[in-house]
């Protein structure tokens, strides 16, 4: 199947973001993409007050737009992430829509970006609550797909669990900072793909977002060998795409059976 990752420079203006995302997804579909992954917070990215104002229920306007887009383009869409409100709690939520527009799965970002490094100070937990489950769904052709969001890339446990639950593709909608991305982004995407023998589709934000943070860009698609098979530049709204063959992934797992050679009985979590 052909998979695509979208790279965008998003603002707090949801209508504009969705218009541009729609045009990029149409471009991806014209390239033959059967699965399209949008970036993290593609619907609205701004300062904390703007993010809170943009919050919506799961079954809100962003999901309705994504569902209509999937049905119109006849492809599966990972609606990167948007700000979901449930009661008084906000979540950074990603949704998988099938080619008929139905909601197949939703994932709330498990690992929240609370860091303090030069050029990237963040307290995501001040705005969002954390999800508490790994999510694997099934695409129309039967391929297993795992869901993740951005900072999750630093936590290999999540990706291993999703691979063991049947994922051969994992989507990673992201808005990586330039401060961390220049050293870590490519490395993390390749490592998570290689060690779990999955294809990893990593959409990205680029440019300085309204919260003043410079984003890294460089949307990536890596195969199960850990090879980058498509990459976007640092700047510019664009689409990248590549062919992913689940049969080739399964063959890789047979020839180099690192998943099968695990020794769970020897693994102990430290106290």
N, C-alpha and C positions, 0 to 999 in steps of 0.2 A: 504494500500500500504506500501511497505517497502521503507524507506528513508535512505539515508546515508550521513554522513558528513566526509570529508577528512581532515586529519591533515598533514601538511608538513612543512619542513624547507627549504625555498626557497632562491635563490640567484639571482644575476643579469643575470645568464646564462639561457636564455629562453629555449634553446634546452634541457638542462638537466632537467629543471623544468617540461617541458611538457612530457618528457619521463617518469619521475617518477609519475607524475599525471596520465598519461595513465595507468600505471601498477596498481595504487591504484584504479582507476575507474573500471578497469577490475575485480579487487578483489571484489569491491562493487557489480558489476553486477552479479558476481558468487554467491553472497549471496542473490540474488533476488531483489536488489534495483531497483525501478522504477524511483526514483528521486535521483540524486547525486549532492551535493553542494561542490564546491571547495573553498579554502580559498581566502581571500582578497589578491590581488597582487600576485597570484600564478604564473603568467607567468614571472614576473620579480620584484624582491624586492632588492633595493640597495640604494646607496646614490643619492642625488638629480640629479647629472649629469647623472648617470646611468639610472635613471627613465626617464629623458627627452629623452635620447638616445633610450630608449625602446618604446617610444610612437608610436602608429600606428593608422590608421583610424579604425572606428568601424568595417567595412567590411575588416579587415586585416588578417594576418596570424594566430593570436590567435583565432579569431572567426571561421576561416576556420577549424582549428584543432579541436575546440570544436564541431563544426557541424558534422565533419566526425566521431568524437568519439561517439557522441550521436546516429548517424545513425548506426554505427557499433555495439554498445552495445544495441541498441533498448531501450533506456531509456532517460528520460528528464535530462538535465544537467544545473545547474546554474554555469556558468563559472565565479566563484568567483568574481574576478575583475581583470582588467588589465588597463594599461595606454592608454587611448584613446586620439587621437589628432584630433581636428576639427579646421582647420585653424591654428592660433597661440595659441589656448587654449587647455589645457590638462584637462582631466576628469578622475576620478577614477570610472570605469564603470563595471557594472555586466550585464551579458546576460543570458537569459533563452533560451535554445535550446530544441526543441521537439524531440521525439524519431525518427522522420524522418530526423532530422538534420536541420529543419527550425528554423529561429530566431523568437521566440514568443514575446519577449519583451527585452528592455534594460533599465537599471536604472543607473543614474549618482548620485554618493554619494551626498546627500543633506547637511549633517553636516560634516564640515571639522575639523580635529583633531588639533586644535590650543590650546595647553595647556602648562603649566610650573609647573610641579611637580617634586620632586626629583626622578631621574631615568627615567623620561619621559618628555623631553622637545621637543615639536613638533610645526611646523608651516606648516601644510599641505596646507594651502591656498597660501603659497609661490610657490607651484608647481601646484596645481590643482584649477580649477574653481568649483563652487558648482552647483549641479543639482537643479532643481526647481519643481519637481513633485514626488508624491507618485505613485508607479507603482504596479498594480495588473494584473496578467495574468491568464490564464486557462490551467491546465494540460490536458493531453490526456483523462483522465477519467472524466473531468468536474470539478475537484477540483480547487478552487481558491487559487492562491499562490501570496503572496506579496514579494517584493524585498527590501532589506536593506543592508547596509554595516557597520560593526564594530561600530564606534563612534555613529552611528544612534541609537544604543541601549539606549543611555542616553536621548533620546527625544521621550517620549511616544506618542506624538501627531501623529507622522508618523505611528506608529503601529496601533493606534486606527483608523485612517483614512483607512488604508489598510484593517483592519478587517471589517469596515463598508462598504467598497467597495466589500466585498465578499471573502476575504482571510480566509481560514481555516488553511493554512500552511504559514509560513513566513521564508524565507531563510535569514541568517545573516552571509555571508562570513566575516571573521575577521582576524586581526593580532594584537590582544590585547597585550599591553605591560605587562610585569610581575609586574611592579611598580603599575599599576592600577588594573590589572586582579586578583591579589591574594585576593583583598578585594571586587571587584565589578563584575567580570565576571559572576560567577554563579548566583549571586543575580539578575543582570540585565536580563540575559536570562530567568530565572524563572519568574521574575516579568512581563516581556513583554508577555510571554506565558500565564500566569495566568490571568492577567487583561483583556486581549483581547480574551481569550478562544480560542487560536490557538496553533497548534504544531509549535515549533520553532527549526529550523535546523541550528546550528551554527558551521560552519567549522572554522579551526584555523591554525595559524602559531605557530611554537615552535622554541626554541633555539635563539641564538644571530644572528640577521640578519646582512647583510653587512653594514648597517648604524649604527651598534654598539648598537642597541636596543635589549634587551632580551625580547622575546615573551613568552606569558603565556602558550600556549598549551591548553590542556583540552577541545578539541572539545566536544560539547554538543548537545544532542537532548532532548527537554523538551516537555511534552504533554500539553493539554489544561487545565489540573488541576494544572499545574506548577510543576509537578514532573519530575525530571531528569530520563529519561529512557535509556540513553546511554551516556557514558562519556569516553573520551580518557585520557591517562596519561599525565603528564606534558611534557614528551619528547618522541620523536620517530614519524617517518612517519607511519601513520596507517589509518584505516577506522573504523568508528563506524556505526552501523545501528540499526533500530528499526521499528516495525510495527506501522503505523498510520492509524486509522480508521475514516474517515470523518463522518461516521454515529455516532460514539461515541462522537465526538466533538459536533455534532448537539444535541445529547441527553444531554450532559453536559450543553449546552446553554439553553435547555428547563428547566432542573431541577434547575439550578442556573442562572436565566435570567438577569445577570448584564448588558449585552449589551442592552437587551430590556428595562431595567428599567432606562436607561439614561434619563436625563431631559435637553435636549439641550436648551429649552427656559429659563432655569435658569442660564445658563453658560454665563459669560461675560468676554471677554478678558480685562485685565487692560489697561488703557491708557498708 
